[in-house]
Amino acid sequence: MDYSALLSYARAIDADPEVGKEVIGTTLDLADELGDTRLLGPVLANNVGVATDKAVRSRVAYLAARHNVQNGEFGVALGMLMMVDKKSDTYVDSEALRGSVLAQQGRYNDALAPLLTAQALGAKAEKGERFDNVTALNVGRAYFGAGNYQRAVEYYARIDRGSDFWVDAWFEKAWSHFRAQDMNGAVSVLMVHDSPFYRDWYMPEADLLRAYSLFLMC
C-alpha cells in the first residue's frame, strides 16, 4: 500500500502542480520512510518549482539534481543544486553531489571547495562512516585530478580499511605516489596487493604499476 500511495502522489504532482504543492512534503517523507527516493526523480526533475517551503524545495532540488546526474545532465544538475538552502539538512548531501559533478566535468579545483564543505558538515552532523569514506575518496580524487598528489595521498589514507572503498583507494594512493615521482612510496603501497588480503581481488594493474615503479628506480 505504501508504494501504491507513493506512486499515486507522484502522479498527482506530475499532473497538477497546484495539487503537488499540497502533497509534496508528504510524498518526500513517504519516500524517505520506504528508503526509495529514486522513484520520485523523474517527476521532481520536471517539477522543481512545485515546493514553496524552503526546506521542502531544497529536498526536491537535490533529488531532481541527482536524477539529472544519473542521466548525464551535469549542467542542469548544478543549476538545481543552487536552489538548495544552506541552512537545510539537505545541504551537506547537495555539496557532496556538487563536488562530484564538478569533478566529473574535469573541474577538479572547483570541486574541492564543496567536497571539503561536505566532509566538514558531514562529520559535524554524524552522517556516518560510509558518507565519510565516500567523501574522503572523492576529495582524494579531486586532489589527484588537480595535480596535488601529496594531498591526494593524505585523503586516500583516511579511508577505513574495513570500507568497501578501501581497495580502490589504496591502489589510487599508489598512483598518487607514482605521479609525485615517489617510487619508493608507490612500491611500498603496492606490496599490499600481493598479500592474502587481495586473494579475492584481480588487479593486474597493480603489478604493472609496480613494474613501472621498479624500472624507474633503476
Backbone as CSV, one residue per row, in Angstrom:
resi,resn,N_x,N_y,N_z,CA_x,CA_y,CA_z,C_x,C_y,C_z
1,MET,0.820,-1.206,0.000,0.000,0.000,0.000,0.857,1.260,0.000
2,ASP,2.001,1.215,0.700,2.845,2.404,0.769,3.390,2.785,-0.600
3,TYR,3.816,1.779,-1.376,4.331,2.076,-2.708,3.207,2.566,-3.625
4,SER,2.032,2.011,-3.441,0.892,2.477,-4.232,0.594,3.939,-3.931
5,ALA,0.669,4.289,-2.648,0.432,5.676,-2.253,1.505,6.598,-2.826
6,LEU,2.755,6.121,-2.780,3.856,6.929,-3.304,3.687,7.188,-4.799
7,LEU,3.328,6.158,-5.528,3.114,6.315,-6.974,1.924,7.227,-7.266
8,SER,0.893,7.134,-6.439,-0.278,7.998,-6.628,0.084,9.453,-6.381
9,TYR,0.850,9.700,-5.331,1.299,11.067,-5.050,2.154,11.587,-6.208
10,ALA,3.046,10.743,-6.718,3.935,11.160,-7.805,3.125,11.538,-9.045
11,ARG,2.108,10.748,-9.342,1.263,11.058,-10.498,0.507,12.370,-10.292
12,ALA,0.066,12.599,-9.050,-0.666,13.834,-8.750,0.228,15.053,-8.924
13,ILE,1.467,14.947,-8.470,2.418,16.057,-8.609,2.688,16.340,-10.078
14,ASP,2.848,15.288,-10.850,3.167,15.441,-12.269,1.979,15.986,-13.058
15,ALA,0.773,15.615,-12.623,-0.430,16.011,-13.374,-0.866,17.435,-13.067
16,ASP,-0.691,17.858,-11.805,-1.202,19.169,-11.398,-0.296,19.777,-10.338
17,PRO,0.564,20.712,-10.706,1.471,21.338,-9.741,0.760,21.969,-8.548
18,GLU,-0.461,22.452,-8.738,-1.193,23.046,-7.628,-1.522,21.998,-6.572
19,VAL,-1.918,20.827,-7.034,-2.140,19.713,-6.103,-0.811,19.290,-5.496
20,GLY,0.225,19.312,-6.316,1.552,18.911,-5.847,2.036,19.724,-4.673
21,LYS,1.718,21.005,-4.654,2.142,21.862,-3.538,1.608,21.351,-2.201
22,GLU,0.436,20.730,-2.242,-0.196,20.261,-1.018,0.374,18.928,-0.538
23,VAL,0.866,18.114,-1.472,1.250,16.748,-1.106,2.752,16.487,-1.203
24,ILE,3.535,17.458,-1.679,4.951,17.203,-1.924,5.700,16.826,-0.652
25,GLY,5.426,17.502,0.467,6.105,17.182,1.716,5.788,15.770,2.174
26,THR,4.512,15.404,2.121,4.089,14.058,2.498,4.727,13.016,1.592
27,THR,4.828,13.325,0.306,5.418,12.402,-0.663,6.895,12.158,-0.362
28,LEU,7.609,13.219,-0.049,9.032,13.080,0.278,9.229,12.272,1.553
29,ASP,8.405,12.530,2.550,8.503,11.789,3.812,8.240,10.303,3.590
30,LEU,7.262,10.000,2.759,6.923,8.601,2.474,8.073,7.916,1.728
31,ALA,8.655,8.622,0.771,9.787,8.063,0.023,10.970,7.798,0.948
32,ASP,11.220,8.725,1.886,12.294,8.525,2.862,12.008,7.323,3.747
33,GLU,10.757,7.188,4.149,10.360,6.076,5.008,10.551,4.735,4.297
34,LEU,10.246,4.699,3.010,10.417,3.483,2.223,11.874,3.261,1.812
35,GLY,12.676,4.311,1.940,14.072,4.213,1.520,14.227,4.119,0.016
36,ASP,13.312,4.717,-0.712,13.340,4.630,-2.168,12.922,5.964,-2.784
37,THR,13.831,6.925,-2.758,13.544,8.243,-3.322,13.772,8.280,-4.832
38,ARG,14.342,7.210,-5.391,14.634,7.201,-6.828,13.363,7.279,-7.670
39,LEU,12.272,6.746,-7.121,11.017,6.761,-7.866,10.546,8.178,-8.168
40,LEU,10.951,9.121,-7.307,10.487,10.491,-7.471,11.362,11.310,-8.413
41,GLY,12.548,10.788,-8.735,13.482,11.552,-9.552,12.900,12.101,-10.838
42,PRO,12.308,11.256,-11.689,11.779,11.762,-12.973,10.673,12.805,-12.799
43,VAL,9.836,12.629,-11.770,8.736,13.574,-11.536,9.270,14.902,-11.032
44,LEU,10.157,14.839,-10.053,10.678,16.070,-9.451,11.566,16.843,-10.414
45,ALA,12.246,16.138,-11.312,13.112,16.809,-12.285,12.302,17.737,-13.190
46,ASN,11.031,17.420,-13.398,10.158,18.245,-14.237,9.285,19.203,-13.435
47,ASN,9.385,19.120,-12.105,8.525,19.952,-11.259,9.310,20.514,-10.071
48,VAL,10.490,21.051,-10.364,11.350,21.550,-9.288,10.703,22.702,-8.536
49,GLY,9.908,23.500,-9.226,9.310,24.667,-8.587,8.025,24.392,-7.850
50,VAL,7.667,23.117,-7.673,6.385,22.803,-7.064,6.341,23.151,-5.575
51,ALA,7.489,23.108,-4.906,7.521,23.356,-3.455,7.701,24.833,-3.162
52,THR,6.974,25.321,-2.181,7.095,26.720,-1.767,7.887,26.864,-0.474
53,ASP,7.873,25.831,0.364,8.634,25.837,1.611,10.129,25.627,1.306
54,LYS,11.013,26.411,1.943,12.448,26.354,1.653,13.034,24.965,1.890
55,ALA,12.689,24.371,3.026,13.249,23.065,3.369,12.801,22.005,2.369
56,VAL,11.517,22.034,2.027,10.986,21.061,1.065,11.577,21.302,-0.314
57,ARG,11.691,22.574,-0.708,12.256,22.905,-2.010,13.704,22.421,-2.114
58,SER,14.434,22.482,-1.017,15.817,22.004,-1.007,15.870,20.501,-1.250
59,ARG,14.962,19.770,-0.628,14.909,18.321,-0.832,14.537,17.981,-2.272
60,VAL,13.569,18.717,-2.806,13.139,18.498,-4.189,14.290,18.779,-5.153
61,ALA,14.983,19.892,-4.947,16.075,20.272,-5.843,17.198,19.241,-5.814
62,TYR,17.508,18.723,-4.628,18.577,17.723,-4.511,18.217,16.442,-5.256
63,LEU,16.998,15.939,-5.041,16.576,14.703,-5.710,16.489,14.888,-7.218
64,ALA,16.024,16.052,-7.643,15.955,16.340,-9.081,17.358,16.415,-9.678
65,ALA,18.284,17.039,-8.948,19.667,17.132,-9.415,20.296,15.746,-9.509
66,ARG,20.036,14.923,-8.521,20.588,13.564,-8.541,20.076,12.775,-9.747
67,HIS,18.811,12.966,-10.072,18.242,12.292,-11.243,18.926,12.771,-12.519
68,ASN,19.190,14.057,-12.621,19.854,14.586,-13.811,21.294,14.119,-13.913
69,VAL,21.953,13.956,-12.776,23.316,13.415,-12.796,23.309,12.006,-13.365
70,GLN,22.352,11.199,-12.939,22.248,9.828,-13.425,22.010,9.787,-14.931
71,ASN,21.403,10.837,-15.465,21.152,10.916,-16.906,22.245,11.672,-17.658
72,GLY,23.312,12.052,-16.939,24.423,12.736,-17.577,24.199,14.208,-17.849
73,GLU,23.133,14.775,-17.264,22.837,16.202,-17.456,23.497,17.009,-16.337
74,PHE,24.818,17.141,-16.407,25.569,17.748,-15.321,25.283,19.237,-15.150
75,GLY,25.171,19.953,-16.250,24.904,21.386,-16.168,23.563,21.672,-15.519
76,VAL,22.540,20.906,-15.903,21.208,21.070,-15.310,21.254,20.741,-13.826
77,ALA,21.970,19.686,-13.482,22.076,19.279,-12.082,22.714,20.377,-11.235
78,LEU,23.769,20.991,-11.742,24.434,22.065,-10.991,23.495,23.237,-10.763
79,GLY,22.684,23.561,-11.771,21.713,24.636,-11.615,20.693,24.325,-10.537
80,MET,20.234,23.096,-10.485,19.249,22.706,-9.475,19.855,22.704,-8.070
81,LEU,21.110,22.318,-7.966,21.754,22.295,-6.650,21.909,23.700,-6.058
82,MET,21.912,24.706,-6.922,21.992,26.075,-6.429,20.725,26.479,-5.673
83,MET,19.658,25.706,-5.838,18.393,26.003,-5.169,18.340,25.466,-3.739
84,VAL,19.324,24.665,-3.369,19.335,24.076,-2.026,19.766,25.123,-1.008
85,ASP,18.945,25.318,0.002,19.220,26.316,1.039,20.374,25.858,1.932
86,LYS,21.290,26.769,2.245,22.459,26.419,3.054,22.097,25.995,4.476
87,LYS,20.926,26.397,4.929,20.520,26.049,6.291,19.720,24.741,6.353
88,SER,19.479,24.129,5.209,18.666,22.913,5.187,19.516,21.692,5.520
89,ASP,18.850,20.636,5.970,19.543,19.384,6.271,20.087,18.726,5.010
90,THR,19.553,19.126,3.863,19.962,18.536,2.587,21.257,19.140,2.067
91,TYR,21.692,20.246,2.639,22.822,20.987,2.090,24.105,20.155,2.049
92,VAL,24.354,19.369,3.091,25.587,18.573,3.123,25.613,17.575,1.970
93,ASP,24.469,16.941,1.681,24.406,15.996,0.558,24.519,16.719,-0.783
94,SER,23.918,17.906,-0.857,23.968,18.651,-2.110,25.391,19.114,-2.420
95,GLU,26.157,19.483,-1.392,27.543,19.897,-1.616,28.408,18.711,-2.037
96,ALA,28.139,17.554,-1.438,28.874,16.352,-1.847,28.589,16.029,-3.302
97,LEU,27.328,16.144,-3.688,26.954,15.873,-5.078,27.523,16.922,-6.018
98,ARG,27.491,18.175,-5.609,28.014,19.257,-6.459,29.508,19.059,-6.716
99,GLY,30.235,18.685,-5.678,31.660,18.431,-5.849,31.925,17.284,-6.804
100,SER,31.123,16.236,-6.690,31.282,15.077,-7.571,30.994,15.445,-9.019
101,VAL,29.955,16.260,-9.224,29.602,16.671,-10.590,30.715,17.519,-11.200
102,LEU,31.237,18.457,-10.425,32.319,19.303,-10.931,33.549,18.467,-11.279
103,ALA,33.827,17.454,-10.472,34.955,16.571,-10.774,34.698,15.785,-12.057
104,GLN,33.449,15.352,-12.257,33.087,14.638,-13.478,33.300,15.514,-14.707
105,GLN,33.154,16.816,-14.530,33.372,17.758,-15.631,34.846,18.112,-15.804
106,GLY,35.698,17.532,-14.961,37.121,17.843,-15.044,37.506,19.134,-14.349
107,ARG,36.594,19.708,-13.573,36.844,20.975,-12.863,37.283,20.648,-11.439
108,TYR,38.456,20.038,-11.329,38.891,19.473,-10.053,39.132,20.522,-8.975
109,ASN,39.732,21.642,-9.338,39.958,22.692,-8.342,38.643,23.262,-7.821
110,ASP,37.671,23.427,-8.728,36.356,23.912,-8.315,35.637,22.891,-7.436
111,ALA,35.915,21.616,-7.654,35.234,20.558,-6.902,35.683,20.488,-5.450
112,LEU,36.872,20.959,-5.162,37.432,20.790,-3.821,36.632,21.525,-2.745
113,ALA,36.219,22.755,-3.028,35.507,23.546,-2.016,34.217,22.860,-1.545
114,PRO,33.304,22.465,-2.455,32.095,21.797,-1.988,32.362,20.445,-1.343
115,LEU,33.356,19.711,-1.833,33.659,18.410,-1.239,34.198,18.555,0.178
116,LEU,35.078,19.516,0.382,35.620,19.746,1.719,34.546,20.282,2.668
117,THR,33.632,21.104,2.127,32.499,21.580,2.922,31.623,20.406,3.343
118,ALA,31.338,19.520,2.398,30.513,18.344,2.696,31.184,17.461,3.734
119,GLN,32.496,17.321,3.640,33.216,16.485,4.605,33.115,17.067,6.012
120,ALA,33.313,18.372,6.126,33.256,19.019,7.434,31.846,18.981,8.017
121,LEU,30.858,19.299,7.200,29.475,19.294,7.671,28.991,17.876,7.964
122,GLY,29.459,16.914,7.174,29.079,15.529,7.394,29.595,15.007,8.718
123,ALA,30.824,15.367,9.072,31.385,14.947,10.360,30.617,15.584,11.516
124,LYS,30.265,16.857,11.340,29.519,17.561,12.377,28.122,16.975,12.553
125,ALA,27.503,16.583,11.457,26.147,16.033,11.506,26.135,14.529,11.773
126,GLU,27.333,13.939,11.889,27.468,12.498,12.128,26.715,11.693,11.061
127,LYS,27.087,11.957,9.808,26.436,11.290,8.679,26.790,9.805,8.598
128,GLY,27.867,9.418,9.251,28.224,8.008,9.282,29.498,7.698,8.514
129,GLU,30.024,6.495,8.763,31.306,6.106,8.186,31.260,6.037,6.657
130,ARG,30.166,5.519,6.121,30.093,5.383,4.667,30.191,6.752,3.995
131,PHE,29.445,7.736,4.504,29.499,9.089,3.934,30.910,9.654,4.077
132,ASP,31.517,9.479,5.248,32.866,9.995,5.484,33.864,9.383,4.506
133,ASN,33.756,8.070,4.290,34.702,7.388,3.407,34.498,7.777,1.943
134,VAL,33.244,7.875,1.527,32.964,8.282,0.140,33.481,9.696,-0.110
135,THR,33.246,10.577,0.851,33.686,11.967,0.681,35.205,12.061,0.650
136,ALA,35.871,11.309,1.544,37.335,11.309,1.548,37.882,10.786,0.228
137,LEU,37.244,9.752,-0.323,37.669,9.209,-1.618,37.514,10.252,-2.716
138,ASN,36.388,10.957,-2.717,36.150,11.972,-3.751,37.089,13.163,-3.602
139,VAL,37.411,13.529,-2.352,38.385,14.607,-2.143,39.751,14.174,-2.662
140,GLY,40.132,12.931,-2.342,41.409,12.417,-2.832,41.478,12.439,-4.344
141,ARG,40.396,12.036,-4.985,40.364,12.023,-6.448,40.417,13.430,-7.033
142,ALA,39.768,14.361,-6.351,39.801,15.744,-6.824,41.214,16.320,-6.718
143,TYR,41.877,16.042,-5.596,43.266,16.495,-5.454,44.162,15.842,-6.512
144,PHE,43.926,14.560,-6.776,44.710,13.867,-7.795,44.493,14.525,-9.154
145,GLY,43.236,14.770,-9.503,42.925,15.405,-10.776,43.516,16.792,-10.900
146,ALA,43.628,17.487,-9.758,44.187,18.839,-9.751,45.717,18.834,-9.741
147,GLY,46.302,17.647,-9.642,47.759,17.549,-9.657,48.415,17.729,-8.305
148,ASN,47.620,17.757,-7.238,48.172,17.878,-5.886,48.252,16.475,-5.287
149,TYR,49.294,15.758,-5.646,49.381,14.338,-5.318,49.647,14.081,-3.841
150,GLN,50.362,14.971,-3.192,50.617,14.783,-1.758,49.324,14.858,-0.954
151,ARG,48.478,15.802,-1.294,47.187,15.914,-0.601,46.285,14.739,-0.956
152,ALA,46.392,14.251,-2.187,45.617,13.081,-2.586,45.989,11.884,-1.718
153,VAL,47.283,11.679,-1.512,47.757,10.583,-0.650,47.160,10.702,0.740
154,GLU,47.138,11.910,1.264,46.614,12.145,2.607,45.158,11.719,2.725
155,TYR,44.352,12.066,1.738,42.922,11.760,1.827,42.619,10.298,1.508
156,TYR,43.382,9.696,0.598,43.201,8.263,0.360,43.509,7.471,1.633
157,ALA,44.483,7.945,2.388,44.877,7.241,3.613,43.826,7.352,4.716
158,ARG,42.894,8.280,4.587,41.868,8.460,5.618,40.742,7.433,5.532
159,ILE,40.685,6.692,4.450,39.583,5.751,4.257,39.810,4.507,5.103
160,ASP,38.807,4.118,5.855,38.912,2.980,6.763,39.209,1.702,5.996
161,ARG,40.046,0.855,6.586,40.392,-0.399,5.926,39.172,-1.309,5.780
162,GLY,38.206,-1.185,6.665,37.005,-2.001,6.570,35.996,-1.485,5.569
163,SER,36.283,-0.355,4.936,35.351,0.237,3.988,35.353,-0.517,2.657
164,ASP,34.200,-0.491,1.989,34.102,-1.082,0.650,34.977,-0.344,-0.359
165,PHE,35.375,0.873,-0.009,36.137,1.709,-0.940,37.643,1.631,-0.710
166,TRP,38.048,0.858,0.304,39.470,0.861,0.670,40.359,0.298,-0.431
167,VAL,39.925,-0.778,-1.081,40.746,-1.408,-2.107,41.053,-0.429,-3.246
168,ASP,40.035,0.254,-3.730,40.254,1.235,-4.795,41.111,2.396,-4.309
169,ALA,40.829,2.843,-3.085,41.572,3.985,-2.544,43.055,3.662,-2.394
170,TRP,43.358,2.448,-1.967,44.760,2.080,-1.740,45.534,2.033,-3.063
171,PHE,44.875,1.514,-4.117,45.520,1.483,-5.427,45.714,2.900,-5.963
172,GLU,44.710,3.747,-5.793,44.811,5.128,-6.250,45.862,5.898,-5.444
173,LYS,46.022,5.501,-4.196,47.085,6.103,-3.383,48.452,5.783,-3.983
174,ALA,48.621,4.541,-4.436,49.879,4.155,-5.082,50.124,4.995,-6.334
175,TRP,49.079,5.230,-7.123,49.205,6.061,-8.311,49.613,7.487,-7.931
176,SER,49.100,7.985,-6.815,49.460,9.340,-6.371,50.950,9.421,-6.060
177,HIS,51.465,8.401,-5.379,52.916,8.367,-5.119,53.688,8.337,-6.441
178,PHE,53.204,7.517,-7.372,53.881,7.384,-8.669,53.910,8.712,-9.410
179,ARG,52.762,9.381,-9.465,52.691,10.657,-10.185,53.509,11.745,-9.492
180,ALA,53.711,11.592,-8.187,54.552,12.544,-7.442,56.026,12.176,-7.542
181,GLN,56.322,11.155,-8.366,57.683,10.657,-8.576,58.294,10.092,-7.298
182,ASP,57.423,9.570,-6.451,57.860,8.901,-5.229,57.725,7.392,-5.452
183,MET,58.701,6.805,-6.116,58.622,5.390,-6.484,58.716,4.485,-5.266
184,ASN,59.492,4.893,-4.270,59.568,4.094,-3.044,58.196,4.008,-2.369
185,GLY,57.510,5.147,-2.344,56.178,5.159,-1.751,55.210,4.293,-2.532
186,ALA,55.272,4.363,-3.871,54.377,3.564,-4.708,54.614,2.076,-4.485
187,VAL,55.881,1.659,-4.472,56.199,0.233,-4.295,55.758,-0.252,-2.919
188,SER,55.961,0.571,-1.897,55.580,0.153,-0.542,54.070,-0.040,-0.432
189,VAL,53.288,0.836,-1.069,51.828,0.691,-1.052,51.408,-0.545,-1.839
190,LEU,52.065,-0.796,-2.965,51.676,-1.891,-3.834,52.060,-3.262,-3.287
191,MET,52.904,-3.314,-2.279,53.238,-4.596,-1.649,51.996,-5.257,-1.067
192,VAL,51.030,-4.447,-0.671,49.800,-4.971,-0.082,49.043,-5.828,-1.094
193,HIS,49.187,-5.523,-2.371,48.429,-6.235,-3.401,48.901,-7.679,-3.595
194,ASP,50.038,-8.034,-3.006,50.494,-9.421,-3.038,50.183,-10.159,-1.743
195,SER,49.464,-9.486,-0.861,49.143,-10.086,0.433,47.900,-10.977,0.324
196,PRO,47.691,-11.864,1.317,46.491,-12.724,1.308,45.188,-11.935,1.248
197,PHE,45.217,-10.694,1.724,44.005,-9.880,1.718,43.443,-9.728,0.306
198,TYR,44.334,-9.748,-0.691,43.922,-9.489,-2.070,43.676,-10.756,-2.885
199,ARG,43.603,-11.893,-2.226,43.401,-13.135,-2.969,42.094,-13.138,-3.756
200,ASP,41.101,-12.469,-3.238,39.791,-12.439,-3.909,39.658,-11.278,-4.884
201,TRP,40.743,-10.545,-5.099,40.702,-9.390,-5.994,41.658,-9.625,-7.155
202,TYR,41.199,-9.308,-8.340,42.056,-9.428,-9.531,42.416,-8.022,-9.984
203,MET,43.661,-7.640,-9.728,44.101,-6.287,-10.065,45.456,-6.348,-10.771
204,PRO,45.468,-6.771,-12.020,46.744,-6.828,-12.754,47.393,-5.464,-12.912
205,GLU,46.584,-4.407,-12.836,47.149,-3.057,-12.956,48.166,-2.772,-11.855
206,ALA,47.944,-3.383,-10.686,48.875,-3.165,-9.579,50.250,-3.731,-9.916
207,ASP,50.286,-4.903,-10.564,51.565,-5.490,-10.960,52.259,-4.624,-12.007
208,LEU,51.483,-4.088,-12.937,52.070,-3.217,-13.965,52.645,-1.952,-13.345
209,LEU,51.892,-1.358,-12.431,52.367,-0.125,-11.809,53.615,-0.395,-10.978
210,ARG,53.651,-1.534,-10.300,54.850,-1.872,-9.529,56.044,-2.072,-10.460
211,ALA,55.813,-2.705,-11.604,56.913,-2.911,-12.564,57.424,-1.567,-13.085
212,TYR,56.519,-0.641,-13.411,56.933,0.683,-13.869,57.753,1.396,-12.796
213,SER,57.281,1.294,-11.554,57.956,1.984,-10.443,59.359,1.414,-10.237
214,LEU,59.481,0.090,-10.244,60.790,-0.541,-10.053,61.731,-0.195,-11.200
215,PHE,61.207,-0.142,-12.433,62.027,0.214,-13.585,62.585,1.617,-13.434
216,LEU,61.742,2.557,-12.988,62.192,3.952,-12.847,63.147,4.126,-11.673
217,MET,63.163,3.182,-10.747,64.091,3.240,-9.625,65.483,2.774,-10.008
218,CYS,65.573,2.060,-11.156,66.874,1.501,-11.584,67.808,2.608,-12.090
